[in-house]
Structures are given as structure tokens and as C-alpha cells.
Amino acid sequence: MKNNRKSFCRSGAIIICLGLFSWSCTSDQNAVIYPPPPPPPPDPAYVGSEACANCHSDHYESFLTTGHPYKLTKVVDGESPIYPFTTLDYLPSGYSWNDISYVIGGYNWKARYVDANGYIVTGDDVQWNFETEEAVAYHADEDPGTKMYDCGRCHTTGWISLDDGGIPQDGLEGMAGEFFDGGIQCEACHGMGSVHVYTKSKDDISIDASSEFCGTCHYRNEDHTIAASGGFIKHHEQYDEMIAAGHSVLSCNDCHNPHESVKHGQTGGIIKDCTECHEEITKGTEHNGADCNTCHLPFATKTAVARTKYQGDIMTHIFKINTAADGKMFNEDGTLANGSTGVTLDFVCYRCHRDLGGNGGSDDVFASKKSMQSLSNYATGYHD
């Protein structure tokens, strides 16, 4: 009797186990299999402009033809850097390409050099001007190997100065900080791109179209007065100029495509014409072949070359014109431009009304005979 009970219990246990096994197999077949969770987004980090090109090839290709990426270019393998429109063959006296670590500029106006120890090269023939194809002095009163490179805030991407905890770039003692990449690359304006590359979301990249943002580099004085020197406005002060003359309500991107240039025959950088905002102006929009830009964007700024006494090589963005015959462009010591009163008529009118020496109102056979007063009389109320 006991053996029968044991046999019955064993049989029951076997049946139960088989039933459980059968249920388990059926349950596994019908189970929902969830994929593993995706890895978390990476920490914010720089990824380089080439990573942006994978999705934004059009912007990237046009961006490469602007001057921004070439504000500071590394010298590799003792060879001159390659630029889209210029060829830099010049070197300061006594230097080879093996003695140069970086080139400052090189895109359009000028090129300066950083030596093998990270110091900006100084001397009498150390800046190459492309327009005139000549070498000129740069801080010739400072000994070579003494002027540190401290321009990274506006010439590099990811700049951290020594004061902010950075270390000298590439271990070069003349570098006053470190950076991710030379030049103004995509992430200089849009922020670190690692998270955006991962998520592809526009919420994970910076898009600041304000003029204030452009003004983080396009200014010089902290109080936004317009710095001047040598009878011209200093370069890269467009934000201060717009503030001074009443265009601060505009964004730079209202008129400019930041990914395209207007240099070297390119035109895509300008996306809005003056008359689109100033459509009420119908009189005097053309003057003997001149247009709005001729008079309202005169070359009152110099970065490399002074073409004449009143013509530099960069257009000012003050726009406003001071039509007074005795208007003053600068303060007494010439260190600040009087931007709030406008660009004076010598910079505006003597762009055309001048002799071969760049002066106006003379009796030279090639010059306009118009005096400053006669020009003032003509310009006052010109668009009325």
C-alpha cells in the first residue's frame, strides 16, 4: 500500500512538472522582448566642424569659403596653410615654415605669424598685406619672442585663457591659453556639439541670431565706445558702430547670412537690401553710379591697408552720415570715433571727390573742385 502511494505521488509530481514546463515554454514564446535601453547622451564636448558637415553639408561648404575658419591656422609639416582664395608664400626675414607654429589671418586682408614657441612674431617686416603685396611692421618696438598670443577669445574655438585655468596650447610658452581648434569653427557660435550629434535635436544646439551675440567678438572697448587709431576706426567693431548710430534694434543676421561671405566675388553673404526696410526713400537712391552702400558704408575702418587719407580697407557699419562741413570723425586724441554723430563727409564724399593723393577739394586736374561746405550743402537733406 505504501509503495502504491509513493508511485502515485511520483506520478503526480511528474505530471505537475511536465505541466509547468509546458506552461513555461508557452509563456516564453509569447513574452514581449524589450530592446535594451539606449545609452545615455554623451557629456557636452567639442566634436569639430567636420562632424557638423555630415548633416549640414551646404552650410559647411559655404562656411569654408568665409574668413571665420582661418582666424588662426596651424602650420603642419612645415608647409604654408591652404586658404580658399589666397596663397601665402611670404615669411618674415630669418624664419622658415618650421619656425612658425600658427598663422593669424591669411584669408583676405593680412597674415601675421606665431613662432615655434607660441609668441606672435614682431618686427619691421612681419605682417603680409595681400592687397598691396608688401610686408609691413607689427609691434616693431617689442622684441621677438616676447609678445604672447592672447587673441584666442575671438580667433579660436573653445578658448580658455591662463587666467581662467587654461594651459598653454601645444605646450608653447607664448600661448596665453588653450583651445579646441583654431579659427571660428561651427561650435564657436553654436556651442559644443556632442549632444546634438547624438540626439539630432535642434533643442540640443545653440542658435543665437541676436546682434548681441555677434557683438561678443565684434567689439573692442568694454563700454562699447568705438576704438580708433591712425585716423581710422580699428577693425572688427561693427557691433559698437551699430549701437552708436541707432541700428542696434537690428540683428546682424537680418542683413547677413553668417555662413556665407561677400569677399572674393561672393555675394551670398548679404540677404537683405537697404530699400527693403527704407522703402520710403525714393529720392537720391543713386548718385552718379553710387548706391546706398557707397555713402552709408564708407571705408572708414582699417585692418591692413590705408588706400588713401580717408579710405581704409573695411566698411564701417555706422551708416549714419554727419553732413556738417566741420564735422569731427574722432575725439581730440584720435582714440575714439564719434559714431553717434555719424561718419563725416571727408570719409563719405572723398571716396570719389578726391585727387590722386586721396585729398578732396584741391585744384588737381583729377580732383573734384567741391569744397567741404559745398558738399555739406548738397548732402544736407539729400533724401528729402
Protein Blocks (a to p, Z undefined) as FASTA:
>chain_A
ZZmmmmmmmmmmmmmmmmmmmmmmmmmmmpccdddddddddddddebjklmmmmmmmlmm
mmmmmmklmmpccdehhiacddfkbccfbdcehiafklpfbdeejilmpccdddfkopac
edjklcccfklopaddehklbcehkaccfklmmmcghiacfknopacehhiaklgbdcfb
gcjdfklmnopaklmmmnopaklcccdfbfklmmmmmcfblnlpacdeehiacehilmmm
mmmnopampcfklmpcfkbcfeehiaklpcbdfklmmmmbmghpagghiafklmmmccfb
cfkbcfblmlcfbdcfklpacfbfkbcfbdfkopaccfknopafklmmmmmmccfkopah
iabfkbcfbdfklmmmmmnoklZZ
